[in-house]
Amino acid sequence: MRNVQPPRSALTRRGFLARAAGIAVAPQIVTFPLLGAAAPSNRIAVGMIGVGSRGRQHIIELFRNHKERARVVAVCDVNRANCDEATKMLAEMYKEDSCATHEDYGELLARDDIEAVIIAVPDHWHALTAVAAAQAGKPLYSEKPLAYTVAEGQAMVEAVKRFGVAFQHGTQQRSGRDFRFACELARNGRLGRVHTVHVGAPFGKQGGSTETAPVPDGLNYEFWLGPSPQVPYTPGRCDGRGGEGWYHIRDYSGGWVTAWGSHDYDIAQWGLGTDDTGPVTVEGEGEFATDGAYDTAWRWRVACAYADGRKIIFASKDVNPHGVKFEGDDGWVFVNRWTLEAEPESLLKEQFGPEETHLPVSDNHMGNFLDAVRGTATCIAPVEAAHRSTTACHLCNIAIALRRGLRWDPTEERFVDDDEANRLLSRPMRPPWRL
C-alpha cells in the first residue's frame, strides 16, 4: 500500500494547511455523554461517515431493525445541516442527546469507542475513508459502488485484507431471496448452459445547474471536493438526494453505469460464478448529456465477453429492462427488486439438493454485517467480489468514453497493449489527498 497515513494523524486539508502553517487545530466536535450510563454494553457502537439522505436511511434501519444490537454514537459530515438532521433524528429515536458530531472523519476513526463504521459518502470519497477505517481496525460497511476508480478499488481490497477487518459492500440485493434463487438456478444448470446475461438500468439523468453560486452556510465545500478537481460551487452539486446532483457528475461518480451497475452487474457475476474474475473484452457505446452540469452517460449498451464465451450485456432500459436476466439453452430467469419470472414457469418451483450449489444466505444485509462484526458470520458482499463487479462497470464506462473495443486481462487487472485505456484506471488526487 502506498503512502497511507494512519487514521490518528488523518490527512485532512484543513489539518494539513494548519499544520504547515504551525497553527494548532481545535477539533470541530460537539460531544455528549456517550450512550448514557444505562446503555447496554453489548450494543455495537457505530460511527457514521456521511449522513446525507443515504446515511440517514442507514440510521433508520439500525433503529428499526437492530436497536438491541447496535447504536450510532457518532456522526461525521462536512455539511453541518446533515449532521444537525442526523443528531435530531437520533435524539428523537433514543429520547436523549448522546451522539457526537464530527466534521473530520479522521477524528471519528480515532475514537476508541467506535466498534464499526458505516460509510455513505459520494463515490470520490469511498477509498480514502474506507482505507482509513481499515487501518484503524474498524469493521466497515461501505456504500456502492466500491470505489471511484479501479486503482482505488485495488487499494481498498489491499487495506481490508492487510488489516483483517470485516467488510460489507452496500449491494443489498445479495441479501434478497429472489436474487439468490435466480443465481442458484443459473449456477445449478436449471437453465441449461447459461450463455448470456442481460443487465438493465434506468436512464441516467440530464441537466444540473451550471450557474456559479455562493457555497451554502455550513458546507465545507473545500473538504467536500477533497481529492477531486477544484471547481466553483453550483447549486445541487453536492446533494445526492433522489439520485440527483453529484451522482451524474464525472468528477465524483460514474453515473448510473456504476451506481446501478454495481447492484445488478454484481448479481450477474454472482450467478455466473465469476466473483474472482472479469471479462476479457469490452465493447459498447453510449450517449452523454450536452447541456448542464451532468456529464455521465445517460444511455448505453456494452457487451462484456468472458474467457469461456459467456457474455454480459449491460445497457440502459431502452435496450434491457431494469434487472438481471440469465439466458440458457433450456430457459431463462429474470429478477429485479419487484419481480421474479422464468421460462418455463416451472423453474420457479425448483429445489436444490444437498450436493448442489447453495449460495450463502442473508435475510438482512445490515444484520449480516453486524453478525460479522461480532464474528458469528461472514459478510455476503465481500470486498473482493465488490471490486470485481465495480471494476466491470468502470470498464464499461471506459469503453463508452473511448468509443472502441478493449481487451482486458482480469488477472493483471490491466488493459492489453492499450496505454490510453490504462491511464483511465486511476485518477490523480488533488493534493494533499493521496492513497
CORWO-V777272 format. One line per field, one symbol per residue. ss: DSSP state (H for helix, E for strand, L for the rest). phi: phi as a letter, one per 20 degrees, with the letter a starting at -180 (. if undefined). burial: # if it has 16 or more other C-alpha atoms within 10 Angstrom, else .. A space follows every 10 residues. Layout:
ss: ???
phi: ???
burial: ???
//
This chain:
ss: LLLLLLHHHL LLHHHHHHHH LLLLLLLLEE LLLLLLLLLL LLLEEEEEEL LLHHHHHHHH HHHHHHLLLE EEEEEELLEH HHHHHHHHHH HHHHLLLLLE EELLHHHHHL LLLLLEEEEL LLHHHHHHHH HHHHHLLLEE EELLLLLLLH HHHHHHHHHH HHHLLLEEEL LHHHHLHHHH HHHHHHHLLL LLLEEEEEEE ELLLLLLLLL LELLLLLLEL HHHHHLLLLL LLLELLLLLL HHHLHHHHLL LLLLLHHHHL HHHHHHHHHH HHLLLLLLLL EEEEEEEELL LLLLLLEEEE EEEEELLLLL EEEEEELLLL LLEEEEEELL LEEEELLLLE EEELHHHHHL LLLLLLLLLL LLLLHHHHHH HHHLLLLLLL LLHHHHHHHH HHHHHHHHHH HHLLLEEEEL LLLEELLLHH HHHHHLLLLL LLLLL
phi: .dleefgfcg eefgffffff emdfdegecd dcgfmnfeff feffeddddn cfgfffffff gfffdbfedb bfdbcbaedg ffffffffgf fffdmaecde ccedffffff ffefdbcddc dggfdgfgff ffffffmegc ddfefgbfcf ffffffgfff ffemdfccef efffddgfff ffffgffdmf emffdbcddc cfffeconfd ffbffggnee ffffflfeff cffcgngede gmmdlggddf fcbemfgefe gfeefffgff femdfdbafd ccbabacdfd dnffcefdba bcddddfenf cdddbfffdc ffqccedcfd rbccbbfccc cbcfffgfdf cdffeefdfg dcebffffff ffgendbdff cfffffffff ggffffffff felbfcdcdf felbfelbff fffefbbgef gefad
burial: ...#.##..# ###.##.... .......... ....#..... ...####### ######.### .##..##.## ########## ###..##.## ......#### ########## ...####### ########## ########## ########## ########## ..#.###### ######.### ########.# ########## ######.### ........## ########.. ..###.##.# ...####### ########## ########## ##.##.#### ######.##. ..######## ######.... #######.## ########.. ######...# ##....##.. .......#.. .#..###### ###....### ########## ########## #...####.# ..###..... #..##..... ..###
//
